Amino acid sequence: MCRNRQNKHGLVARDHRGTSVYYRIADDSVYALCDLVCGSIARQFEQTARERQTFIQTARSTRGWR
């Protein structure tokens, strides 16, 4: 989504300072959304790590690996 649309919908705010423009999060619900997404990604990584560990343990026990 382009910054103009984000600004128009109130997600970000922009401040002009001289020849520069600074953007900041204007809607606090964006932080909650980021927390939800990051939490979901973390759970997926944890699940994948558990599955890989189970696979490795099974492979080692059936083939005599250490």
GROMACS elastic network, one bead per residue, 0.5 to 0.9 nm:
[ bonds ]
;  ai    aj funct       b0    kb
    1     4     6  0.83684   500
    1     5     6  0.66626   500
    1     6     6  0.67580   500
    2     5     6  0.55599   500
    2     6     6  0.63797   500
    2     7     6  0.87115   500
    3     7     6  0.59157   500
    3     8     6  0.83765   500
    3    12     6  0.76686   500
    3    23     6  0.87627   500
    4     7     6  0.50790   500
    4     8     6  0.60283   500
    4     9     6  0.86403   500
    4    12     6  0.89887   500
    5     9     6  0.61173   500
    5    10     6  0.85086   500
    5    11     6  0.86191   500
    6     9     6  0.53049   500
    6    10     6  0.62350   500
    6    11     6  0.51356   500
    6    12     6  0.57502   500
    6    13     6  0.83885   500
    7    10     6  0.51073   500
    7    11     6  0.57941   500
    7    13     6  0.57442   500
    7    14     6  0.74121   500
    7    23     6  0.89751   500
    7    26     6  0.85367   500
    8    11     6  0.77308   500
    8    12     6  0.82433   500
    8    13     6  0.88909   500
    9    12     6  0.79773   500
   10    13     6  0.69129   500
   10    25     6  0.87211   500
   10    26     6  0.63030   500
   10    27     6  0.65076   500
   11    24     6  0.86546   500
   11    25     6  0.61222   500
   11    26     6  0.52642   500
   11    27     6  0.50994   500
   11    28     6  0.84482   500
   11    29     6  0.87321   500
   11    30     6  0.72848   500
   12    23     6  0.64146   500
   12    24     6  0.54714   500
   12    27     6  0.68329   500
   13    22     6  0.82495   500
   13    23     6  0.56293   500
   13    24     6  0.54337   500
   13    25     6  0.63398   500
   13    26     6  0.53680   500
   13    27     6  0.87868   500
   14    21     6  0.64572   500
   14    22     6  0.54210   500
   14    24     6  0.64141   500
   14    25     6  0.89205   500
   14    26     6  0.88916   500
   15    20     6  0.83205   500
   15    21     6  0.55799   500
   15    22     6  0.50981   500
   15    23     6  0.64309   500
   15    24     6  0.83560   500
   16    19     6  0.72127   500
   16    20     6  0.58885   500
   16    22     6  0.64180   500
   16    23     6  0.89657   500
   17    20     6  0.52342   500
   17    21     6  0.61030   500
   17    22     6  0.75922   500
   18    21     6  0.79673   500
   23    26     6  0.88683   500
   25    28     6  0.71443   500
   25    30     6  0.74139   500
   25    31     6  0.84711   500
   26    29     6  0.89536   500
   26    30     6  0.83623   500
   27    30     6  0.58733   500
   27    31     6  0.80362   500
   28    31     6  0.55706   500
   28    32     6  0.71283   500
   29    32     6  0.50180   500
   29    33     6  0.62517   500
   29    34     6  0.86545   500
   30    33     6  0.50213   500
   30    34     6  0.62046   500
   30    35     6  0.86582   500
   31    34     6  0.50370   500
   31    35     6  0.62212   500
   31    36     6  0.87070   500
   32    35     6  0.50472   500
   32    36     6  0.62926   500
   32    37     6  0.87435   500
   33    36     6  0.51206   500
   33    37     6  0.62783   500
   33    38     6  0.86012   500
   34    37     6  0.51601   500
   34    38     6  0.60096   500
   34    39     6  0.83836   500
   35    38     6  0.51753   500
   35    39     6  0.59278   500
   35    40     6  0.85108   500
   36    39     6  0.51362   500
   36    40     6  0.61853   500
   36    41     6  0.87050   500
   37    40     6  0.51403   500
   37    41     6  0.62669   500
   37    42     6  0.86346   500
   38    41     6  0.51123   500
   38    42     6  0.61015   500
   38    43     6  0.86324   500
   39    42     6  0.50754   500
   39    43     6  0.62133   500
   39    44     6  0.86701   500
   40    43     6  0.51693   500
   40    44     6  0.62884   500
   40    45     6  0.87423   500
   41    44     6  0.50806   500
   41    45     6  0.62528   500
   41    46     6  0.86451   500
   42    45     6  0.51174   500
   42    46     6  0.61589   500
   42    47     6  0.86061   500
   43    46     6  0.50465   500
   43    47     6  0.61038   500
   43    48     6  0.85714   500
   44    47     6  0.51096   500
   44    48     6  0.61545   500
   44    49     6  0.85874   500
   45    48     6  0.50950   500
   45    49     6  0.61242   500
   45    50     6  0.86496   500
   46    49     6  0.50692   500
   46    50     6  0.62336   500
   46    51     6  0.86614   500
   47    50     6  0.51308   500
   47    51     6  0.62072   500
   47    52     6  0.86290   500
   48    51     6  0.50751   500
   48    52     6  0.61173   500
   48    53     6  0.85374   500
   49    52     6  0.51303   500
   49    53     6  0.60986   500
   49    54     6  0.85889   500
   50    53     6  0.50916   500
   50    54     6  0.61589   500
   50    55     6  0.85806   500
   51    54     6  0.51057   500
   51    55     6  0.61555   500
   51    56     6  0.86497   500
   52    56     6  0.61201   500
   52    57     6  0.85524   500
   53    56     6  0.51047   500
   53    57     6  0.61168   500
   53    58     6  0.85169   500
   54    57     6  0.51517   500
   54    58     6  0.60758   500
   54    59     6  0.85173   500
   55    58     6  0.51272   500
   55    59     6  0.60367   500
   55    60     6  0.85243   500
   56    59     6  0.50875   500
   56    60     6  0.60608   500
   56    61     6  0.85422   500
   57    60     6  0.51881   500
   57    61     6  0.61462   500
   57    62     6  0.86414   500
   58    61     6  0.52098   500
   58    62     6  0.61423   500
   58    63     6  0.85177   500
   59    62     6  0.53306   500
   59    63     6  0.60291   500
   59    64     6  0.80658   500
   59    65     6  0.74287   500
   60    63     6  0.53595   500
   60    64     6  0.54319   500
   60    66     6  0.61033   500
   61    64     6  0.53313   500
   61    65     6  0.65618   500
   61    66     6  0.81743   500
   62    65     6  0.78641   500
